[in-house]
Amino acid sequence: MSKAAARVQVVRILIAAGKATPSPPVGPALGARGVKAMDFCKEFNARTAHVETGVPTPTLITIQPDRTFTFITKTPPTSYFIKKAAGIEKGSGRPGTEWLGTISLKHVYEIAKIKATDDHMKHLSLEAISRTIVGTARSNGIQVVH
């Protein structure tokens, strides 16, 4: 076996909660690495059963050289929460000039509390996370009001 084939691979993928299927993007991403997509889909759907169906869930899949895998799920993207709070489907095509909605600082704080549970955010203060959320809101054409 070559050295390149015998290493751990990590696949990052955004999957709707409870809706993982072996079709693209899941199937090709895992099949190319020798993992049975159906096994992953069953486990993912079971693990995300408590989440509202269809919520985009960033997932990190670690594939071992023997083709076994483990995965962790993260909280949905910040823009998903912002758009849901503002009641819009899609962000602005012209952020900064075209405003599609507003969210309150209370919304920002609630989103920050959810995002603070992610491993890569644990070292940040709620204030720092809130500032990144305000920036994401602006880039989606949503104003933050006091």
N, CA, C and O atoms as a GROMACS GRO file, in nm:
protein
  584
    1MET      N    1   0.085  -0.118   0.000
    1MET     CA    2   0.000   0.000   0.000
    1MET      C    3   0.090   0.125   0.000
    1MET      O    4   0.187   0.131   0.075
    2SER      N    5   0.056   0.221  -0.082
    2SER     CA    6   0.139   0.342  -0.089
    2SER      C    7   0.115   0.427   0.035
    2SER      O    8   0.013   0.414   0.103
    3LYS      N    9   0.211   0.514   0.062
    3LYS     CA   10   0.202   0.598   0.181
    3LYS      C   11   0.084   0.694   0.172
    3LYS      O   12   0.020   0.723   0.273
    4ALA      N   13   0.055   0.744   0.052
    4ALA     CA   14  -0.054   0.840   0.032
    4ALA      C   15  -0.190   0.779   0.066
    4ALA      O   16  -0.277   0.848   0.118
    5ALA      N   17  -0.208   0.650   0.035
    5ALA     CA   18  -0.337   0.586   0.057
    5ALA      C   19  -0.359   0.552   0.205
    5ALA      O   20  -0.474   0.535   0.247
    6ALA      N   21  -0.252   0.542   0.283
    6ALA     CA   22  -0.265   0.499   0.422
    6ALA      C   23  -0.267   0.614   0.521
    6ALA      O   24  -0.203   0.607   0.626
    7ARG      N   25  -0.338   0.720   0.489
    7ARG     CA   26  -0.346   0.829   0.585
    7ARG      C   27  -0.491   0.867   0.612
    7ARG      O   28  -0.581   0.838   0.533
    8VAL      N   29  -0.511   0.933   0.723
    8VAL     CA   30  -0.644   0.977   0.764
    8VAL      C   31  -0.688   1.090   0.671
    8VAL      O   32  -0.611   1.182   0.642
    9GLN      N   33  -0.813   1.083   0.626
    9GLN     CA   34  -0.867   1.188   0.540
    9GLN      C   35  -0.982   1.257   0.614
    9GLN      O   36  -1.057   1.193   0.687
   10VAL      N   37  -0.994   1.387   0.592
   10VAL     CA   38  -1.102   1.463   0.654
   10VAL      C   39  -1.186   1.526   0.544
   10VAL      O   40  -1.133   1.591   0.453
   11VAL      N   41  -1.316   1.506   0.551
   11VAL     CA   42  -1.408   1.561   0.452
   11VAL      C   43  -1.501   1.658   0.525
   11VAL      O   44  -1.565   1.623   0.624
   12ARG      N   45  -1.507   1.781   0.474
   12ARG     CA   46  -1.600   1.880   0.530
   12ARG      C   47  -1.718   1.890   0.432
   12ARG      O   48  -1.698   1.905   0.312
   13ILE      N   49  -1.839   1.881   0.486
   13ILE     CA   50  -1.955   1.881   0.399
   13ILE      C   51  -2.074   1.944   0.474
   13ILE      O   52  -2.086   1.930   0.596
   14LEU      N   53  -2.161   2.013   0.401
   14LEU     CA   54  -2.279   2.076   0.459
   14LEU      C   55  -2.400   1.992   0.419
   14LEU      O   56  -2.432   1.981   0.300
   15ILE      N   57  -2.467   1.933   0.517
   15ILE     CA   58  -2.577   1.841   0.490
   15ILE      C   59  -2.701   1.887   0.566
   15ILE      O   60  -2.692   1.933   0.680
   16ALA      N   61  -2.818   1.876   0.501
   16ALA     CA   62  -2.944   1.910   0.568
   16ALA      C   63  -2.973   1.805   0.676
   16ALA      O   64  -2.967   1.685   0.649
   17ALA      N   65  -3.003   1.850   0.796
   17ALA     CA   66  -3.029   1.759   0.909
   17ALA      C   67  -3.141   1.661   0.875
   17ALA      O   68  -3.248   1.701   0.828
   18GLY      N   69  -3.114   1.533   0.900
   18GLY     CA   70  -3.214   1.430   0.877
   18GLY      C   71  -3.240   1.397   0.732
   18GLY      O   72  -3.327   1.316   0.702
   19LYS      N   73  -3.165   1.458   0.640
   19LYS     CA   74  -3.191   1.437   0.497
   19LYS      C   75  -3.069   1.386   0.421
   19LYS      O   76  -3.062   1.403   0.299
   20ALA      N   77  -2.974   1.323   0.490
   20ALA     CA   78  -2.856   1.272   0.421
   20ALA      C   79  -2.896   1.152   0.335
   20ALA      O   80  -2.963   1.060   0.382
   21THR      N   81  -2.856   1.155   0.209
   21THR     CA   82  -2.881   1.044   0.116
   21THR      C   83  -2.751   1.014   0.041
   21THR      O   84  -2.662   1.099   0.035
   22PRO      N   85  -2.740   0.894  -0.015
   22PRO     CA   86  -2.617   0.860  -0.087
   22PRO      C   87  -2.599   0.936  -0.219
   22PRO      O   88  -2.498   0.919  -0.287
   23SER      N   89  -2.696   1.020  -0.254
   23SER     CA   90  -2.682   1.100  -0.377
   23SER      C   91  -2.587   1.217  -0.350
   23SER      O   92  -2.550   1.240  -0.234
   24PRO      N   93  -2.547   1.292  -0.455
   24PRO     CA   94  -2.456   1.406  -0.432
   24PRO      C   95  -2.517   1.504  -0.331
   24PRO      O   96  -2.639   1.520  -0.330
   25PRO      N   97  -2.437   1.569  -0.247
   25PRO     CA   98  -2.291   1.569  -0.244
   25PRO      C   99  -2.230   1.459  -0.157
   25PRO      O  100  -2.109   1.437  -0.161
   26VAL      N  101  -2.312   1.388  -0.078
   26VAL     CA  102  -2.258   1.290   0.018
   26VAL      C  103  -2.197   1.168  -0.051
   26VAL      O  104  -2.082   1.134  -0.024
   27GLY      N  105  -2.272   1.104  -0.137
   27GLY     CA  106  -2.227   0.981  -0.203
   27GLY      C  107  -2.091   0.992  -0.270
   27GLY      O  108  -2.000   0.916  -0.236
   28PRO      N  109  -2.075   1.086  -0.366
   28PRO     CA  110  -1.946   1.098  -0.435
   28PRO      C  111  -1.830   1.132  -0.340
   28PRO      O  112  -1.719   1.082  -0.357
   29ALA      N  113  -1.856   1.218  -0.241
   29ALA     CA  114  -1.748   1.259  -0.149
   29ALA      C  115  -1.696   1.141  -0.068
   29ALA      O  116  -1.576   1.130  -0.043
   30LEU      N  117  -1.787   1.052  -0.026
   30LEU     CA  118  -1.746   0.937   0.054
   30LEU      C  119  -1.707   0.818  -0.032
   30LEU      O  120  -1.610   0.747  -0.001
   31GLY      N  121  -1.781   0.794  -0.140
   31GLY     CA  122  -1.754   0.681  -0.229
   31GLY      C  123  -1.614   0.686  -0.287
   31GLY      O  124  -1.549   0.583  -0.301
   32ALA      N  125  -1.568   0.806  -0.321
   32ALA     CA  126  -1.434   0.822  -0.377
   32ALA      C  127  -1.327   0.783  -0.276
   32ALA      O  128  -1.213   0.754  -0.313
   33ARG      N  129  -1.364   0.782  -0.148
   33ARG     CA  130  -1.268   0.747  -0.043
   33ARG      C  131  -1.293   0.607   0.013
   33ARG      O  132  -1.235   0.569   0.115
   34GLY      N  133  -1.380   0.530  -0.053
   34GLY     CA  134  -1.402   0.391  -0.016
   34GLY      C  135  -1.496   0.370   0.102
   34GLY      O  136  -1.498   0.262   0.161
   35VAL      N  137  -1.574   0.471   0.137
   35VAL     CA  138  -1.668   0.457   0.250
   35VAL      C  139  -1.808   0.434   0.194
   35VAL      O  140  -1.849   0.498   0.097
   36LYS      N  141  -1.882   0.341   0.256
   36LYS     CA  142  -2.019   0.317   0.212
   36LYS      C  143  -2.105   0.436   0.256
   36LYS      O  144  -2.125   0.458   0.375
   37ALA      N  145  -2.156   0.509   0.159
   37ALA     CA  146  -2.233   0.631   0.189
   37ALA      C  147  -2.359   0.599   0.268
   37ALA      O  148  -2.400   0.679   0.354
   38MET      N  149  -2.423   0.485   0.243
   38MET     CA  150  -2.547   0.451   0.312
   38MET      C  151  -2.524   0.436   0.463
   38MET      O  152  -2.608   0.476   0.543
   39ASP      N  153  -2.410   0.376   0.501
   39ASP     CA  154  -2.378   0.362   0.644
   39ASP      C  155  -2.368   0.498   0.710
   39ASP      O  156  -2.422   0.520   0.819
   40PHE      N  157  -2.299   0.591   0.643
   40PHE     CA  158  -2.285   0.726   0.697
   40PHE      C  159  -2.422   0.793   0.707
   40PHE      O  160  -2.455   0.852   0.810
   41CYS      N  161  -2.502   0.784   0.601
   41CYS     CA  162  -2.632   0.851   0.597
   41CYS      C  163  -2.724   0.805   0.711
   41CYS      O  164  -2.789   0.887   0.776
   42LYS      N  165  -2.728   0.673   0.736
   42LYS     CA  166  -2.812   0.620   0.845
   42LYS      C  167  -2.767   0.678   0.979
   42LYS      O  168  -2.850   0.722   1.059
   43GLU      N  169  -2.636   0.677   1.003
   43GLU     CA  170  -2.584   0.727   1.130
   43GLU      C  171  -2.605   0.878   1.145
   43GLU      O  172  -2.643   0.926   1.252
   44PHE      N  173  -2.582   0.953   1.036
   44PHE     CA  174  -2.600   1.099   1.038
   44PHE      C  175  -2.746   1.133   1.066
   44PHE      O  176  -2.776   1.217   1.151
   45ASN      N  177  -2.838   1.069   0.993
   45ASN     CA  178  -2.981   1.098   1.011
   45ASN      C  179  -3.028   1.064   1.152
   45ASN      O  180  -3.112   1.134   1.209
   46ALA      N  181  -2.974   0.956   1.209
   46ALA     CA  182  -3.010   0.919   1.346
   46ALA      C  183  -2.957   1.023   1.444
   46ALA      O  184  -3.026   1.061   1.539
   47ARG      N  185  -2.834   1.070   1.421
   47ARG     CA  186  -2.773   1.165   1.513
   47ARG      C  187  -2.836   1.305   1.503
   47ARG      O  188  -2.831   1.382   1.599
   48THR      N  189  -2.894   1.338   1.388
   48THR     CA  190  -2.955   1.470   1.371
   48THR      C  191  -3.108   1.464   1.381
   48THR      O  192  -3.177   1.560   1.343
   49ALA      N  193  -3.161   1.353   1.430
   49ALA     CA  194  -3.307   1.337   1.440
   49ALA      C  195  -3.370   1.442   1.532
   49ALA      O  196  -3.486   1.480   1.511
   50HIS      N  197  -3.296   1.490   1.633
   50HIS     CA  198  -3.351   1.588   1.727
   50HIS      C  199  -3.353   1.730   1.670
   50HIS      O  200  -3.416   1.820   1.727
   51VAL      N  201  -3.284   1.751   1.557
   51VAL     CA  202  -3.276   1.883   1.494
   51VAL      C  203  -3.390   1.895   1.393
   51VAL      O  204  -3.430   1.796   1.333
   52GLU      N  205  -3.440   2.016   1.374
   52GLU     CA  206  -3.544   2.040   1.275
   52GLU      C  207  -3.496   1.992   1.137
   52GLU      O  208  -3.386   2.027   1.094
   53THR      N  209  -3.576   1.913   1.069
   53THR     CA  210  -3.539   1.856   0.940
   53THR      C  211  -3.509   1.966   0.838
   53THR      O  212  -3.584   2.062   0.825
   54GLY      N  213  -3.397   1.949   0.768
   54GLY     CA  214  -3.360   2.045   0.663
   54GLY      C  215  -3.264   2.153   0.707
   54GLY      O  216  -3.215   2.228   0.623
   55VAL      N  217  -3.234   2.163   0.836
   55VAL     CA  218  -3.141   2.265   0.885
   55VAL      C  219  -3.000   2.230   0.834
   55VAL      O  220  -2.953   2.118   0.857
   56PRO      N  221  -2.932   2.324   0.766
   56PRO     CA  222  -2.798   2.294   0.716
   56PRO      C  223  -2.702   2.267   0.831
   56PRO      O  224  -2.689   2.348   0.923
   57THR      N  225  -2.633   2.153   0.827
   57THR     CA  226  -2.546   2.111   0.936
   57THR      C  227  -2.404   2.086   0.884
   57THR      O  228  -2.381   1.987   0.814
   58PRO      N  229  -2.310   2.174   0.918
   58PRO     CA  230  -2.171   2.148   0.879
   58PRO      C  231  -2.120   2.021   0.948
   58PRO      O  232  -2.136   2.006   1.069
   59THR      N  233  -2.062   1.932   0.872
   59THR     CA  234  -2.018   1.803   0.924
   59THR      C  235  -1.873   1.777   0.886
   59THR      O  236  -1.833   1.800   0.772
   60LEU      N  237  -1.796   1.730   0.982
   60LEU     CA  238  -1.656   1.696   0.961
   60LEU      C  239  -1.643   1.545   0.972
   60LEU      O  240  -1.660   1.488   1.080
   61ILE      N  241  -1.612   1.480   0.859
   61ILE     CA  242  -1.602   1.334   0.857
   61ILE      C  243  -1.454   1.295   0.852
   61ILE      O  244  -1.382   1.338   0.762
   62THR      N  245  -1.410   1.215   0.948
   62THR     CA  246  -1.272   1.168   0.952
   62THR      C  247  -1.270   1.023   0.906
   62THR      O  248  -1.332   0.937   0.969
   63ILE      N  249  -1.199   0.997   0.796
   63ILE     CA  250  -1.195   0.863   0.739
   63ILE      C  251  -1.058   0.802   0.767
   63ILE      O  252  -0.955   0.857   0.730
   64GLN      N  253  -1.059   0.686   0.832
   64GLN     CA  254  -0.936   0.614   0.867
   64GLN      C  255  -0.887   0.534   0.746
   64GLN      O  256  -0.965   0.508   0.654
   65PRO      N  257  -0.760   0.495   0.745
   65PRO     CA  258  -0.707   0.414   0.634
   65PRO      C  259  -0.784   0.283   0.612
   65PRO      O  260  -0.788   0.233   0.500
   66ASP      N  261  -0.844   0.227   0.719
   66ASP     CA  262  -0.920   0.102   0.702
   66ASP      C  263  -1.065   0.127   0.658
   66ASP      O  264  -1.148   0.036   0.662
   67ARG      N  265  -1.094   0.249   0.617
   67ARG     CA  266  -1.224   0.293   0.565
   67ARG      C  267  -1.333   0.304   0.671
   67ARG      O  268  -1.450   0.318   0.637
   68THR      N  269  -1.296   0.300   0.798
   68THR     CA  270  -1.393   0.330   0.902
   68THR      C  271  -1.398   0.482   0.914
   68THR      O  272  -1.304   0.550   0.873
   69PHE      N  273  -1.504   0.534   0.971
   69PHE     CA  274  -1.515   0.680   0.980
   69PHE      C  275  -1.578   0.722   1.112
   69PHE      O  276  -1.650   0.646   1.176
   70THR      N  277  -1.548   0.845   1.150
   70THR     CA  278  -1.615   0.910   1.261
   70THR      C  279  -1.654   1.047   1.209
   70THR      O  280  -1.595   1.096   1.113
   71PHE      N  281  -1.752   1.108   1.270
   71PHE     CA  282  -1.788   1.243   1.227
   71PHE      C  283  -1.840   1.326   1.343
   71PHE      O  284  -1.895   1.274   1.441
   72ILE      N  285  -1.822   1.456   1.329
   72ILE     CA  286  -1.879   1.550   1.426
   72ILE      C  287  -1.966   1.649   1.349
   72ILE      O  288  -1.935   1.687   1.236
   73THR      N  289  -2.074   1.689   1.412
   73THR     CA  290  -2.160   1.790   1.352
   73THR      C  291  -2.141   1.920   1.429
   73THR      O  292  -2.115   1.919   1.549
   74LYS      N  293  -2.154   2.029   1.358
   74LYS     CA  294  -2.140   2.161   1.419
   74LYS      C  295  -2.274   2.232   1.413
   74LYS      O  296  -2.371   2.180   1.357
   75THR      N  297  -2.279   2.350   1.472
   75THR     CA  298  -2.404   2.426   1.465
   75THR      C  299  -2.421   2.481   1.324
   75THR      O  300  -2.323   2.500   1.252
   76PRO      N  301  -2.546   2.506   1.282
   76PRO     CA  302  -2.569   2.559   1.148
   76PRO      C  303  -2.492   2.690   1.124
   76PRO      O  304  -2.453   2.758   1.219
   77PRO      N  305  -2.470   2.725   0.996
   77PRO     CA  306  -2.397   2.849   0.966
   77PRO      C  307  -2.467   2.972   1.025
   77PRO      O  308  -2.590   2.975   1.038
   78THR      N  309  -2.388   3.071   1.061
   78THR     CA  310  -2.442   3.195   1.118
   78THR      C  311  -2.545   3.258   1.026
   78THR      O  312  -2.650   3.304   1.072
   79SER      N  313  -2.518   3.258   0.896
   79SER     CA  314  -2.611   3.322   0.801
   79SER      C  315  -2.749   3.253   0.802
   79SER      O  316  -2.850   3.318   0.778
   80TYR      N  317  -2.752   3.122   0.830
   80TYR     CA  318  -2.880   3.051   0.840
   80TYR      C  319  -2.963   3.110   0.954
   80TYR      O  320  -3.081   3.141   0.935
   81PHE      N  321  -2.902   3.126   1.071
   81PHE     CA  322  -2.973   3.182   1.187
   81PHE      C  323  -3.018   3.326   1.161
   81PHE      O  324  -3.129   3.365   1.197
   82ILE      N  325  -2.930   3.404   1.098
   82ILE     CA  326  -2.962   3.545   1.072
   82ILE      C  327  -3.081   3.556   0.977
   82ILE      O  328  -3.174   3.633   1.002
   83LYS      N  329  -3.078   3.480   0.868
   83LYS     CA  330  -3.188   3.485   0.771
   83LYS      C  331  -3.318   3.437   0.835
   83LYS      O  332  -3.425   3.491   0.806
   84LYS      N  333  -3.310   3.336   0.922
   84LYS     CA  334  -3.430   3.285   0.989
   84LYS      C  335  -3.487   3.392   1.082
   84LYS      O  336  -3.608   3.414   1.087
   85ALA      N  337  -3.398   3.461   1.158
   85ALA     CA  338  -3.443   3.565   1.251
   85ALA      C  339  -3.504   3.684   1.176
   85ALA      O  340  -3.599   3.745   1.224
   86ALA      N  341  -3.447   3.715   1.059
   86ALA     CA  342  -3.498   3.828   0.981
   86ALA      C  343  -3.619   3.790   0.897
   86ALA      O  344  -3.688   3.877   0.844
   87GLY      N  345  -3.645   3.660   0.886
   87GLY     CA  346  -3.761   3.614   0.810
   87GLY      C  347  -3.742   3.624   0.660
   87GLY      O  348  -3.839   3.648   0.587
   88ILE      N  349  -3.620   3.607   0.612
   88ILE     CA  350  -3.596   3.611   0.467
   88ILE      C  351  -3.538   3.478   0.420
   88ILE      O  352  -3.484   3.401   0.499
   89GLU      N  353  -3.552   3.453   0.289
   89GLU     CA  354  -3.504   3.328   0.231
   89GLU      C  355  -3.358   3.338   0.190
   89GLU      O  356  -3.282   3.242   0.202
   90LYS      N  357  -3.321   3.456   0.140
   90LYS     CA  358  -3.192   3.470   0.073
   90LYS      C  359  -3.131   3.605   0.108
   90LYS      O  360  -3.203   3.703   0.128
   91GLY      N  361  -2.998   3.610   0.116
   91GLY     CA  362  -2.928   3.736   0.146
   91GLY      C  363  -2.936   3.834   0.030
   91GLY      O  364  -2.981   3.799  -0.079
   92SER      N  365  -2.891   3.956   0.054
   92SER     CA  366  -2.892   4.062  -0.045
   92SER      C  367  -2.788   4.039  -0.154
   92SER      O  368  -2.679   3.989  -0.127
   93GLY      N  369  -2.822   4.076  -0.276
   93GLY     CA  370  -2.726   4.071  -0.385
   93GLY      C  371  -2.632   4.190  -0.379
   93GLY      O  372  -2.523   4.188  -0.435
   94ARG      N  373  -2.677   4.297  -0.310
   94ARG     CA  374  -2.597   4.419  -0.299
   94ARG      C  375  -2.591   4.462  -0.152
   94ARG      O  376  -2.655   4.560  -0.115
   95PRO      N  377  -2.516   4.390  -0.068
   95PRO     CA  378  -2.510   4.427   0.074
   95PRO      C  379  -2.450   4.567   0.091
   95PRO      O  380  -2.359   4.607   0.017
   96GLY      N  381  -2.501   4.640   0.189
   96GLY     CA  382  -2.452   4.775   0.213
   96GLY      C  383  -2.536   4.880   0.143
   96GLY      O  384  -2.541   4.995   0.187
   97THR      N  385  -2.602   4.842   0.032
   97THR     CA  386  -2.687   4.937  -0.038
   97THR      C  387  -2.832   4.890  -0.040
   97THR      O  388  -2.924   4.971  -0.045
   98GLU      N  389  -2.851   4.760  -0.034
   98GLU     CA  390  -2.986   4.703  -0.036
   98GLU      C  391  -3.009   4.628   0.096
   98GLU      O  392  -2.944   4.527   0.122
   99TRP      N  393  -3.103   4.678   0.178
   99TRP     CA  394  -3.132   4.615   0.307
   99TRP      C  395  -3.260   4.535   0.296
   99TRP      O  396  -3.363   4.589   0.256
  100LEU      N  397  -3.254   4.408   0.331
  100LEU     CA  398  -3.370   4.319   0.318
  100LEU      C  399  -3.447   4.300   0.447
  100LEU      O  400  -3.562   4.257   0.445
  101GLY      N  401  -3.384   4.333   0.559
  101GLY     CA  402  -3.453   4.312   0.686
  101GLY      C  403  -3.370   4.361   0.803
  101GLY      O  404  -3.262   4.417   0.786
  102THR      N  405  -3.423   4.339   0.922
  102THR     CA  406  -3.353   4.380   1.043
  102THR      C  407  -3.360   4.268   1.146
  102THR      O  408  -3.453   4.187   1.146
  103ILE      N  409  -3.261   4.266   1.233
  103ILE     CA  410  -3.264   4.179   1.350
  103ILE      C  411  -3.222   4.264   1.469
  103ILE      O  412  -3.155   4.366   1.453
  104SER      N  413  -3.263   4.223   1.588
  104SER     CA  414  -3.229   4.300   1.708
  104SER      C  415  -3.100   4.248   1.770
  104SER      O  416  -3.052   4.140   1.734
  105LEU      N  417  -3.045   4.324   1.863
  105LEU     CA  418  -2.927   4.278   1.936
  105LEU      C  419  -2.958   4.153   2.017
  105LEU      O  420  -2.870   4.071   2.042
  106LYS      N  421  -3.084   4.138   2.058
  106LYS     CA  422  -3.126   4.017   2.131
  106LYS      C  423  -3.107   3.895   2.040
  106LYS      O  424  -3.059   3.791   2.085
  107HIS      N  425  -3.146   3.907   1.911
  107HIS     CA  426  -3.125   3.797   1.816
  107HIS      C  427  -2.976   3.765   1.805
  107HIS      O  428  -2.937   3.648   1.806
  108VAL      N  429  -2.894   3.869   1.794
  108VAL     CA  430  -2.748   3.851   1.780
  108VAL      C  431  -2.694   3.775   1.901
  108VAL      O  432  -2.614   3.683   1.887
  109TYR      N  433  -2.738   3.814   2.020
  109TYR     CA  434  -2.692   3.750   2.143
  109TYR      C  435  -2.735   3.603   2.148
  109TYR      O  436  -2.656   3.516   2.186
  110GLU      N  437  -2.860   3.575   2.109
  110GLU     CA  438  -2.910   3.436   2.109
  110GLU      C  439  -2.830   3.350   2.011
  110GLU      O  440  -2.796   3.236   2.042
  111ILE      N  441  -2.800   3.404   1.892
  111ILE     CA  442  -2.720   3.331   1.793
  111ILE      C  443  -2.579   3.308   1.848
  111ILE      O  444  -2.522   3.201   1.831
  112ALA      N  445  -2.524   3.409   1.914
  112ALA     CA  446  -2.388   3.398   1.971
  112ALA      C  447  -2.383   3.286   2.076
  112ALA      O  448  -2.285   3.212   2.083
  113LYS      N  449  -2.489   3.273   2.156
  113LYS     CA  450  -2.492   3.167   2.257
  113LYS      C  451  -2.491   3.029   2.192
  113LYS      O  452  -2.427   2.937   2.242
  114ILE      N  453  -2.562   3.015   2.080
  114ILE     CA  454  -2.564   2.887   2.008
  114ILE      C  455  -2.427   2.859   1.946
  114ILE      O  456  -2.374   2.749   1.959
  115LYS      N  457  -2.369   2.960   1.879
  115LYS     CA  458  -2.240   2.942   1.811
  115LYS      C  459  -2.127   2.918   1.910
  115LYS      O  460  -2.027   2.855   1.875
  116ALA      N  461  -2.140   2.966   2.033
  116ALA     CA  462  -2.036   2.948   2.135
  116ALA      C  463  -2.016   2.802   2.173
  116ALA      O  464  -1.914   2.767   2.233
  117THR      N  465  -2.111   2.716   2.138
  117THR     CA  466  -2.098   2.573   2.169
  117THR      C  467  -2.005   2.501   2.072
  117THR      O  468  -1.959   2.390   2.102
  118ASP      N  469  -1.975   2.561   1.956
  118ASP     CA  470  -1.883   2.499   1.860
  118ASP      C  471  -1.741   2.501   1.914
  118ASP      O  472  -1.698   2.599   1.976
  119ASP      N  473  -1.668   2.392   1.892
  119ASP     CA  474  -1.530   2.380   1.943
  119ASP      C  475  -1.441   2.496   1.900
  119ASP      O  476  -1.363   2.548   1.980
  120HIS      N  477  -1.452   2.538   1.773
  120HIS     CA  478  -1.362   2.643   1.725
  120HIS      C  479  -1.400   2.783   1.775
  120HIS      O  480  -1.329   2.879   1.747
  121MET      N  481  -1.509   2.794   1.850
  121MET     CA  482  -1.552   2.924   1.906
  121MET      C  483  -1.538   2.929   2.058
  121MET      O  484  -1.556   3.035   2.118
  122LYS      N  485  -1.507   2.816   2.121
  122LYS     CA  486  -1.506   2.808   2.267
  122LYS      C  487  -1.413   2.909   2.335
  122LYS      O  488  -1.441   2.954   2.446
  123HIS      N  489  -1.304   2.945   2.268
  123HIS     CA  490  -1.207   3.037   2.329
  123HIS      C  491  -1.248   3.184   2.315
  123HIS      O  492  -1.185   3.270   2.376
  124LEU      N  493  -1.352   3.213   2.238
  124LEU     CA  494  -1.394   3.352   2.215
  124LEU      C  495  -1.501   3.394   2.316
  124LEU      O  496  -1.579   3.311   2.364
  125SER      N  497  -1.504   3.523   2.346
  125SER     CA  498  -1.609   3.575   2.435
  125SER      C  499  -1.738   3.590   2.354
  125SER      O  500  -1.736   3.595   2.231
  126LEU      N  501  -1.851   3.597   2.425
  126LEU     CA  502  -1.979   3.618   2.356
  126LEU      C  503  -1.977   3.750   2.279
  126LEU      O  504  -2.038   3.761   2.172
  127GLU      N  505  -1.907   3.849   2.334
  127GLU     CA  506  -1.899   3.980   2.267
  127GLU      C  507  -1.826   3.966   2.133
  127GLU      O  508  -1.870   4.023   2.033
  128ALA      N  509  -1.715   3.892   2.131
  128ALA     CA  510  -1.639   3.874   2.007
  128ALA      C  511  -1.721   3.796   1.904
  128ALA      O  512  -1.720   3.830   1.786
  129ILE      N  513  -1.791   3.693   1.948
  129ILE     CA  514  -1.876   3.615   1.857
  129ILE      C  515  -1.988   3.704   1.804
  129ILE      O  516  -2.022   3.697   1.686
  130SER      N  517  -2.045   3.786   1.892
  130SER     CA  518  -2.153   3.877   1.851
  130SER      C  519  -2.107   3.973   1.743
  130SER      O  520  -2.181   4.002   1.648
  131ARG      N  521  -1.984   4.024   1.756
  131ARG     CA  522  -1.930   4.115   1.654
  131ARG      C  523  -1.920   4.047   1.517
  131ARG      O  524  -1.950   4.108   1.415
  132THR      N  525  -1.879   3.919   1.515
  132THR     CA  526  -1.871   3.849   1.387
  132THR      C  527  -2.011   3.828   1.330
  132THR      O  528  -2.029   3.831   1.208
  133ILE      N  529  -2.109   3.806   1.416
  133ILE     CA  530  -2.247   3.786   1.371
  133ILE      C  531  -2.302   3.914   1.309
  133ILE      O  532  -2.370   3.910   1.207
  134VAL      N  533  -2.273   4.030   1.371
  134VAL     CA  534  -2.316   4.158   1.316
  134VAL      C  535  -2.256   4.178   1.176
  134VAL      O  536  -2.324   4.224   1.085
  135GLY      N  537  -2.129   4.142   1.161
  135GLY     CA  538  -2.063   4.154   1.030
  135GLY      C  539  -2.128   4.062   0.926
  135GLY      O  540  -2.148   4.102   0.812
  136THR      N  541  -2.160   3.941   0.966
  136THR     CA  542  -2.226   3.848   0.875
  136THR      C  543  -2.365   3.899   0.836
  136THR      O  544  -2.406   3.887   0.721
  137ALA      N  545  -2.436   3.956   0.933
  137ALA     CA  546  -2.568   4.011   0.905
  137ALA      C  547  -2.558   4.121   0.800
  137ALA      O  548  -2.636   4.124   0.705
  138ARG      N  549  -2.463   4.212   0.818
  138ARG     CA  550  -2.445   4.322   0.722
  138ARG      C  551  -2.414   4.269   0.582
  138ARG      O  552  -2.464   4.320   0.482
  139SER      N  553  -2.329   4.165   0.577
  139SER     CA  554  -2.292   4.112   0.445
  139SER      C  555  -2.409   4.036   0.379
  139SER      O  556  -2.404   4.006   0.260
  140ASN      N  557  -2.512   4.007   0.456
  140ASN     CA  558  -2.633   3.946   0.401
  140ASN      C  559  -2.743   4.051   0.374
  140ASN      O  560  -2.854   4.017   0.334
  141GLY      N  561  -2.711   4.178   0.396
  141GLY     CA  562  -2.807   4.285   0.372
  141GLY      C  563  -2.910   4.299   0.483
  141GLY      O  564  -3.024   4.336   0.458
  142ILE      N  565  -2.868   4.268   0.605
  142ILE     CA  566  -2.959   4.277   0.720
  142ILE      C  567  -2.902   4.374   0.822
  142ILE      O  568  -2.787   4.361   0.864
  143GLN      N  569  -2.983   4.471   0.862
  143GLN     CA  570  -2.938   4.570   0.960
  143GLN      C  571  -2.962   4.517   1.102
  143GLN      O  572  -3.060   4.448   1.128
  144VAL      N  573  -2.870   4.552   1.191
  144VAL     CA  574  -2.886   4.516   1.332
  144VAL      C  575  -2.933   4.643   1.404
  144VAL      O  576  -2.866   4.746   1.401
  145VAL      N  577  -3.050   4.633   1.469
  145VAL     CA  578  -3.107   4.750   1.537
  145VAL      C  579  -3.100   4.728   1.688
  145VAL      O  580  -3.098   4.615   1.736
  146HIS      N  581  -3.096   4.839   1.761
  146HIS     CA  582  -3.085   4.830   1.908
  146HIS      C  583  -3.220   4.811   1.973
  146HIS      O  584  -3.229   4.802   2.095
   0.00000   0.00000   0.00000
